[in-house]
Protein backbone atom coordinates (compact mmCIF):
# COMPACT_ATOMS: atom_id res chain seq x y z
CA UNK A 1 0.00 0.00 0.00
CA UNK A 2 1.40 3.40 -1.01
CA UNK A 3 1.16 6.10 1.63
CA UNK A 4 -0.37 9.35 0.40
CA UNK A 5 1.86 12.36 0.92
CA UNK A 6 0.44 14.76 3.47
CA UNK A 7 -0.04 18.35 2.37
CA UNK A 8 -0.79 21.60 4.14
CA UNK A 9 -3.45 23.91 2.78
CA UNK A 10 -2.42 27.50 2.20
CA UNK A 11 -4.49 30.48 1.07
CA UNK A 12 -3.16 33.02 -1.44
CA UNK A 13 -3.33 36.54 0.07
CA UNK A 14 -2.83 38.55 -3.14
CA UNK A 15 -3.40 37.99 -6.87
CA UNK A 16 -0.21 36.46 -8.23
CA UNK A 17 0.50 35.95 -11.97
CA UNK A 18 2.75 33.08 -12.94
CA UNK A 19 3.94 31.03 -15.89
CA UNK A 20 1.21 28.42 -15.39
CA UNK A 21 -1.60 30.91 -14.96
CA UNK A 22 -2.98 33.25 -12.35
CA UNK A 23 -3.41 32.51 -8.67
CA UNK A 24 -6.18 34.70 -7.33
CA UNK A 25 -6.64 36.06 -3.83
CA UNK A 26 -8.22 33.43 -1.53
CA UNK A 27 -7.30 30.50 -3.82
CA UNK A 28 -6.27 27.36 -1.95
CA UNK A 29 -2.93 25.73 -2.79
CA UNK A 30 -1.18 22.67 -1.39
CA UNK A 31 2.37 22.38 -0.08
CA UNK A 32 3.95 19.08 1.03
CA UNK A 33 4.21 18.97 4.84
CA UNK A 34 7.98 18.41 4.71
CA UNK A 35 8.41 21.90 3.15
CA UNK A 36 6.24 23.69 5.73
CA UNK A 37 9.15 25.81 6.98
CA UNK A 38 9.43 27.49 3.57
CA UNK A 39 5.85 28.82 3.64
CA UNK A 40 6.70 32.23 5.17
CA UNK A 41 9.98 33.02 3.41
CA UNK A 42 10.68 35.56 0.67
CA UNK A 43 11.91 32.83 -1.66
CA UNK A 44 9.64 31.31 -4.29
CA UNK A 45 8.28 27.87 -3.49
CA UNK A 46 6.50 25.29 -5.61
CA UNK A 47 2.85 24.73 -4.71
CA UNK A 48 0.01 22.87 -6.39
CA UNK A 49 -3.46 24.32 -6.89
CA UNK A 50 -6.60 22.21 -6.50
CA UNK A 51 -6.73 21.48 -10.24
CA UNK A 52 -3.24 19.93 -10.09
CA UNK A 53 -1.27 22.70 -11.80
CA UNK A 54 2.12 23.62 -10.32
CA UNK A 55 2.90 27.24 -9.47
CA UNK A 56 5.92 29.06 -8.10
CA UNK A 57 4.95 31.76 -5.61
CA UNK A 58 6.71 33.73 -2.90
CA UNK A 59 5.96 32.37 0.55
CA UNK A 60 5.02 35.83 1.84
CA UNK A 61 1.84 35.70 -0.28
CA UNK A 62 0.60 32.58 1.52
CA UNK A 63 -1.13 32.01 4.84
CA UNK A 64 -2.04 28.72 6.46
CA UNK A 65 -5.66 27.59 6.43
CA UNK A 66 -6.77 26.69 9.95
CA UNK A 67 -9.32 23.94 10.44
CA UNK A 68 -12.23 24.84 12.71
CA UNK A 69 -13.45 22.23 15.14
CA UNK A 70 -17.09 22.34 16.20
VMD Tcl script that builds the backbone (N, CA, C; Angstrom):
set m [mol new atoms 210]
animate dup $m
set s [atomselect $m all]
$s set {name element resname resid chain x y z} {
  {N N UNK 1 A 0.846 -1.183 0.000}
  {CA C UNK 1 A 0.000 0.000 0.000}
  {C C UNK 1 A 0.890 1.245 0.000}
  {N N UNK 2 A 0.627 2.171 -0.899}
  {CA C UNK 2 A 1.400 3.401 -1.007}
  {C C UNK 2 A 0.793 4.452 -0.091}
  {N N UNK 3 A 1.639 5.070 0.724}
  {CA C UNK 3 A 1.157 6.104 1.633}
  {C C UNK 3 A 1.011 7.418 0.887}
  {N N UNK 4 A -0.130 8.066 1.058}
  {CA C UNK 4 A -0.371 9.346 0.399}
  {C C UNK 4 A 0.412 10.438 1.112}
  {N N UNK 5 A 1.076 11.267 0.339}
  {CA C UNK 5 A 1.860 12.357 0.916}
  {C C UNK 5 A 0.931 13.380 1.560}
  {N N UNK 6 A 1.260 13.784 2.775}
  {CA C UNK 6 A 0.442 14.758 3.471}
  {C C UNK 6 A 0.804 16.162 3.011}
  {N N UNK 7 A -0.223 16.975 2.828}
  {CA C UNK 7 A -0.041 18.350 2.370}
  {C C UNK 7 A -0.650 19.315 3.370}
  {N N UNK 8 A -0.153 20.539 3.354}
  {CA C UNK 8 A -0.787 21.599 4.137}
  {C C UNK 8 A -1.530 22.494 3.160}
  {N N UNK 9 A -2.663 22.995 3.606}
  {CA C UNK 9 A -3.446 23.912 2.783}
  {C C UNK 9 A -3.044 25.333 3.113}
  {N N UNK 10 A -2.789 26.094 2.062}
  {CA C UNK 10 A -2.423 27.499 2.198}
  {C C UNK 10 A -3.364 28.342 1.356}
  {N N UNK 11 A -3.622 29.548 1.801}
  {CA C UNK 11 A -4.492 30.478 1.071}
  {C C UNK 11 A -3.617 31.585 0.485}
  {N N UNK 12 A -3.881 31.944 -0.762}
  {CA C UNK 12 A -3.162 33.024 -1.440}
  {C C UNK 12 A -3.732 34.356 -0.941}
  {N N UNK 13 A -2.867 35.284 -0.514}
  {CA C UNK 13 A -3.329 36.543 0.074}
  {C C UNK 13 A -3.397 37.692 -0.925}
  {N N UNK 14 A -2.847 37.486 -2.134}
  {CA C UNK 14 A -2.828 38.553 -3.136}
  {C C UNK 14 A -2.802 37.902 -4.515}
  {N N UNK 15 A -3.462 38.510 -5.501}
  {CA C UNK 15 A -3.403 37.995 -6.870}
  {C C UNK 15 A -1.947 37.863 -7.297}
  {N N UNK 16 A -1.599 36.713 -7.887}
  {CA C UNK 16 A -0.205 36.458 -8.233}
  {C C UNK 16 A -0.137 35.800 -9.612}
  {N N UNK 17 A 0.371 36.539 -10.634}
  {CA C UNK 17 A 0.503 35.950 -11.967}
  {C C UNK 17 A 1.736 35.053 -12.035}
  {N N UNK 18 A 1.620 33.989 -12.793}
  {CA C UNK 18 A 2.746 33.078 -12.944}
  {C C UNK 18 A 2.781 32.486 -14.336}
  {N N UNK 19 A 3.763 31.652 -14.581}
  {CA C UNK 19 A 3.942 31.032 -15.885}
  {C C UNK 19 A 2.785 30.080 -16.200}
  {N N UNK 20 A 2.284 29.393 -15.190}
  {CA C UNK 20 A 1.211 28.415 -15.392}
  {C C UNK 20 A -0.174 28.987 -15.163}
  {N N UNK 21 A -0.287 30.291 -15.148}
  {CA C UNK 21 A -1.597 30.907 -14.961}
  {C C UNK 21 A -1.613 31.820 -13.742}
  {N N UNK 22 A -2.792 32.270 -13.425}
  {CA C UNK 22 A -2.977 33.249 -12.350}
  {C C UNK 22 A -3.472 32.552 -11.090}
  {N N UNK 23 A -2.868 32.912 -9.966}
  {CA C UNK 23 A -3.407 32.506 -8.669}
  {C C UNK 23 A -4.120 33.725 -8.107}
  {N N UNK 24 A -5.384 33.576 -7.807}
  {CA C UNK 24 A -6.177 34.698 -7.334}
  {C C UNK 24 A -6.226 34.725 -5.811}
  {N N UNK 25 A -6.502 35.902 -5.272}
  {CA C UNK 25 A -6.643 36.064 -3.831}
  {C C UNK 25 A -7.682 35.061 -3.322}
  {N N UNK 26 A -7.382 34.431 -2.196}
  {CA C UNK 26 A -8.220 33.430 -1.526}
  {C C UNK 26 A -8.240 32.064 -2.204}
  {N N UNK 27 A -7.441 31.842 -3.267}
  {CA C UNK 27 A -7.304 30.499 -3.825}
  {C C UNK 27 A -6.589 29.610 -2.809}
  {N N UNK 28 A -6.909 28.333 -2.833}
  {CA C UNK 28 A -6.270 27.365 -1.946}
  {C C UNK 28 A -5.213 26.606 -2.747}
  {N N UNK 29 A -4.015 26.495 -2.175}
  {CA C UNK 29 A -2.932 25.728 -2.788}
  {C C UNK 29 A -2.399 24.737 -1.759}
  {N N UNK 30 A -1.711 23.717 -2.253}
  {CA C UNK 30 A -1.184 22.667 -1.394}
  {C C UNK 30 A 0.341 22.682 -1.406}
  {N N UNK 31 A 0.919 22.448 -0.242}
  {CA C UNK 31 A 2.369 22.379 -0.078}
  {C C UNK 31 A 2.669 21.111 0.711}
  {N N UNK 32 A 3.618 20.274 0.257}
  {CA C UNK 32 A 3.953 19.083 1.030}
  {C C UNK 32 A 4.400 19.457 2.451}
  {N N UNK 33 A 3.958 18.681 3.424}
  {CA C UNK 33 A 4.212 18.973 4.837}
  {C C UNK 33 A 5.703 19.101 5.137}
  {N N UNK 34 A 6.539 18.357 4.442}
  {CA C UNK 34 A 7.979 18.406 4.712}
  {C C UNK 34 A 8.600 19.759 4.333}
  {N N UNK 35 A 7.905 20.581 3.532}
  {CA C UNK 35 A 8.406 21.901 3.151}
  {C C UNK 35 A 7.681 23.026 3.884}
  {N N UNK 36 A 7.039 22.713 4.977}
  {CA C UNK 36 A 6.244 23.688 5.726}
  {C C UNK 36 A 7.061 24.895 6.179}
  {N N UNK 37 A 8.322 24.705 6.496}
  {CA C UNK 37 A 9.148 25.814 6.982}
  {C C UNK 37 A 9.412 26.876 5.911}
  {N N UNK 38 A 9.207 26.538 4.653}
  {CA C UNK 38 A 9.428 27.495 3.566}
  {C C UNK 38 A 8.222 28.397 3.314}
  {N N UNK 39 A 7.105 28.138 3.955}
  {CA C UNK 39 A 5.851 28.823 3.643}
  {C C UNK 39 A 5.872 30.320 3.928}
  {N N UNK 40 A 6.705 30.806 4.825}
  {CA C UNK 40 A 6.697 32.230 5.166}
  {C C UNK 40 A 7.964 32.958 4.741}
  {N N UNK 41 A 8.726 32.404 3.854}
  {CA C UNK 41 A 9.977 33.024 3.412}
  {C C UNK 41 A 9.762 33.868 2.158}
  {N N UNK 42 A 10.740 34.712 1.866}
  {CA C UNK 42 A 10.682 35.559 0.674}
  {C C UNK 42 A 10.967 34.791 -0.611}
  {N N UNK 43 A 11.553 33.614 -0.483}
  {CA C UNK 43 A 11.910 32.828 -1.663}
  {C C UNK 43 A 10.657 32.235 -2.306}
  {N N UNK 44 A 10.764 31.943 -3.599}
  {CA C UNK 44 A 9.643 31.310 -4.293}
  {C C UNK 44 A 9.632 29.816 -3.962}
  {N N UNK 45 A 8.446 29.295 -3.772}
  {CA C UNK 45 A 8.282 27.874 -3.495}
  {C C UNK 45 A 7.283 27.285 -4.481}
  {N N UNK 46 A 7.388 25.968 -4.677}
  {CA C UNK 46 A 6.498 25.286 -5.613}
  {C C UNK 46 A 5.281 24.774 -4.851}
  {N N UNK 47 A 4.105 25.191 -5.305}
  {CA C UNK 47 A 2.852 24.734 -4.715}
  {C C UNK 47 A 1.971 24.172 -5.826}
  {N N UNK 48 A 0.942 23.455 -5.432}
  {CA C UNK 48 A 0.012 22.869 -6.388}
  {C C UNK 48 A -1.382 23.394 -6.089}
  {N N UNK 49 A -2.089 23.866 -7.120}
  {CA C UNK 49 A -3.462 24.315 -6.895}
  {C C UNK 49 A -4.393 23.103 -6.893}
  {N N UNK 50 A -5.662 23.329 -6.641}
  {CA C UNK 50 A -6.601 22.215 -6.500}
  {C C UNK 50 A -6.930 21.528 -7.820}
  {N N UNK 51 A -6.546 22.137 -8.944}
  {CA C UNK 51 A -6.728 21.479 -10.239}
  {C C UNK 51 A -5.515 20.645 -10.628}
  {N N UNK 52 A -4.434 20.730 -9.845}
  {CA C UNK 52 A -3.240 19.934 -10.094}
  {C C UNK 52 A -2.103 20.679 -10.765}
  {N N UNK 53 A -2.328 21.930 -11.158}
  {CA C UNK 53 A -1.266 22.702 -11.804}
  {C C UNK 53 A -0.223 23.144 -10.773}
  {N N UNK 54 A 1.037 23.178 -11.190}
  {CA C UNK 54 A 2.122 23.623 -10.317}
  {C C UNK 54 A 2.372 25.108 -10.526}
  {N N UNK 55 A 2.629 25.814 -9.440}
  {CA C UNK 55 A 2.901 27.245 -9.471}
  {C C UNK 55 A 4.107 27.535 -8.586}
  {N N UNK 56 A 4.841 28.571 -8.936}
  {CA C UNK 56 A 5.923 29.064 -8.095}
  {C C UNK 56 A 5.493 30.425 -7.561}
  {N N UNK 57 A 5.452 30.547 -6.241}
  {CA C UNK 57 A 4.954 31.762 -5.605}
  {C C UNK 57 A 5.805 32.063 -4.380}
  {N N UNK 58 A 5.966 33.343 -4.096}
  {CA C UNK 58 A 6.710 33.734 -2.900}
  {C C UNK 58 A 5.917 33.344 -1.656}
  {N N UNK 59 A 6.615 32.833 -0.671}
  {CA C UNK 59 A 5.959 32.372 0.548}
  {C C UNK 59 A 5.264 33.468 1.324}
  {N N UNK 60 A 5.655 34.722 1.114}
  {CA C UNK 60 A 5.021 35.826 1.843}
  {C C UNK 60 A 3.591 36.081 1.377}
  {N N UNK 61 A 3.200 35.533 0.231}
  {CA C UNK 61 A 1.839 35.702 -0.279}
  {C C UNK 61 A 0.921 34.542 0.125}
  {N N UNK 62 A 1.368 33.738 1.091}
  {CA C UNK 62 A 0.598 32.580 1.521}
  {C C UNK 62 A 0.334 32.639 3.015}
  {N N UNK 63 A -0.837 32.152 3.425}
  {CA C UNK 63 A -1.134 32.009 4.843}
  {C C UNK 63 A -1.797 30.649 5.045}
  {N N UNK 64 A -1.525 30.058 6.179}
  {CA C UNK 64 A -2.039 28.717 6.459}
  {C C UNK 64 A -3.541 28.743 6.717}
  {N N UNK 65 A -4.235 27.740 6.196}
  {CA C UNK 65 A -5.664 27.586 6.433}
  {C C UNK 65 A -5.826 26.780 7.715}
  {N N UNK 66 A -6.571 27.339 8.655}
  {CA C UNK 66 A -6.766 26.690 9.947}
  {C C UNK 66 A -8.104 25.961 9.937}
  {N N UNK 67 A -8.091 24.725 10.376}
  {CA C UNK 67 A -9.324 23.938 10.435}
  {C C UNK 67 A -10.081 24.317 11.702}
  {N N UNK 68 A -11.367 24.513 11.562}
  {CA C UNK 68 A -12.228 24.839 12.710}
  {C C UNK 68 A -12.856 23.563 13.217}
  {N N UNK 69 A -12.808 23.374 14.527}
  {CA C UNK 69 A -13.455 22.227 15.142}
  {C C UNK 69 A -14.721 22.696 15.842}
  {N N UNK 70 A -15.797 21.985 15.599}
  {CA C UNK 70 A -17.089 22.342 16.199}
  {C C UNK 70 A -17.284 21.630 17.510}
}
mol reanalyze $m
mol bondsrecalc $m
mol representation Tube
mol addrep $m
